Amino acid sequence: MRFNYFVLFFTVMLTGYSLGYKTYKETNLCSGTRHKIFLGKRQESAAIVTIADQKEHIRQCNFSIEAAKHSNGIYVVILKSALRRNEVSGICIDYLLLRTPKGIARRTCGEYQVGKTPLESFVISETTLYVQVEFSADEPLPAGTEVSLVFTSYFNDCAKAGPNSKACVPERNEGCINSEFWGDKIVNCPSQDCLDEGGCDHLGEIDDLEYIQPAPVTLGAVTTILLLLLLFTTCLWACRKHHVCCWGPFCQQDSSVRQRNSSSDLDDVNDVNTAVLPSAPVIDIVHPPVFEMAEDRTSQVVSRVDPDKDPPPSYESLFPN
């Protein structure tokens, strides 16, 4: 029973974590390092970035948006913007720059707000987008300088966007986004009539957003690995405690069967080793006779003279001189 409660609790935690937008403020986005914001799948396929209350010494913010590889691109909608423009020349003093790896760049400035001005949006047909917000260093920053953007990955195949997904281009059934983003008072579709919200007139400013800070990619990856390792260890502990999976009765029965089979195999081996083999016939070994070598008796042989024969002549008679 406790194990079931543990599984239920973990499922609720995952569900609660996956719902809602990824929301970011400018604290780390306007540092010297370019940060990456990943758009995941389904409920995590959108993010809101807000840059406001800039410091005088920080005039540039750089970050990138990475959508899922199987998506078709990114929708960019300006929820609110107060970037200065020269009223005479029309040149941007502050600006928002969107750039893709293929070199496509779009620059914009001015004041926009969903529900009060025409919608300013962009369709990026790539999965990587570089974003730069530049505030002019020649003039002091006025109060109320703010940029709020929403990034949403879209799919031309609605099945990839998740169940009950809806198309931002209904006439071609393309540009599908997750159904969780429809009717949430945040515009995701790049259409002038705020299609996913049923119109733009009733939409106002976004309040009560819980912002999170973008951590470096390395730290996020290490944190994810540690969490997965902790989850794996917890699951092993729970399975062992409640005698499930490898610690269940079926596995124990199989283990006992394997142990009995191993014992029987060992007994068979011992029987083979202790078996009495038939005795072989006894062969009598016949040793060859040993011949003793006769001792050298040359020095001991005494010459015998036959008395019937004349003795040989003496040396003196043969060689008188």
C-alpha positions, 0 to 999 in steps of 0.5 A: 500500500505504501508503495502505491502511495509513493507512485501516486505522489511521484506521478503528481509531482511530475504532472505539476512540474510539467504544466505551465509556461517556462518563464524567464526574467532578465537577471542572467539573460543580460549577462555576458554569457549567451544562455539557451532556453529549450522548448520541450514537448507538449506543455513545455513547448513554450516559454515567456521571456521578460526584460524590464527594469534594466540597469544603466550599465547593462544595455544588451541581452543575448540568449537563444531559443532551441526548439525540439528537433522534430518541430517545424519552427518557432512562433514569436509573439510580442506581448508587450514592448517599449523600445524607443524609436526616433519619431522623425527618422523612424530609426530604432534607438532600442531594438529587438533583433531575431536572427537564425543560423541561416542568416535571416534577421528581423529587427523591430522596435516601438510600443506594442501591447496585446489587446491595445495595439496590432499584434506584432509576431514572427514565424521562424521556420527553424528550430534555433533562434538567436535573440538580442535586445539592445538598449542605446548607450547614448541616452539614459533608460526611461522608466517603463522600458520593457520587452515581454516575448512568448516563444512557442514551437509549432508542428505542421503535423498535429500528431507531433504536437500532442493529443488534442492539438490545434492548428494556428493555420486551420485552413491548411491544418498546419502550425499546430501547438499544444491544446494547453495553450488555447484559452490561457490568456496568452497569445501563441498563434501569430495571427492578428485576431489572436486565434488561440484566445478567441480574439484580442480585445479582452486580453490585457497585461500578464500578471502573477507569472512565476519566473525562473532563472535560466541556469547554464546548460552544464549545470542543468544536465548535471542536475538532471543526471543526479535527479535520475540517479536519485529516482533510480535508487529510490525505486530500487529501495522501494522494490526491495522493501515491498518485495516486488520485481526482482525481489518478488516471490516469482524471482525467489522461486526461480532462484530456489529452482536454479539452486536445486538444479545446481546442487543436483548437477554438482551431485552428478559430477561427484558421482562420476568422480567417485565411480569405480572403474573396472580393473585392467589386466595385470601384465607381468613384466619380464626383465631381461638378464643383466650381463656383467661386464668382465673385468679387465684382467689383462694385467693379471693374465699370466702367460702359460708356456706349453712344455712340449714346444720350444721356447722362443729365442731370447732377445740377446740371441736375436740381437747380439749387439 
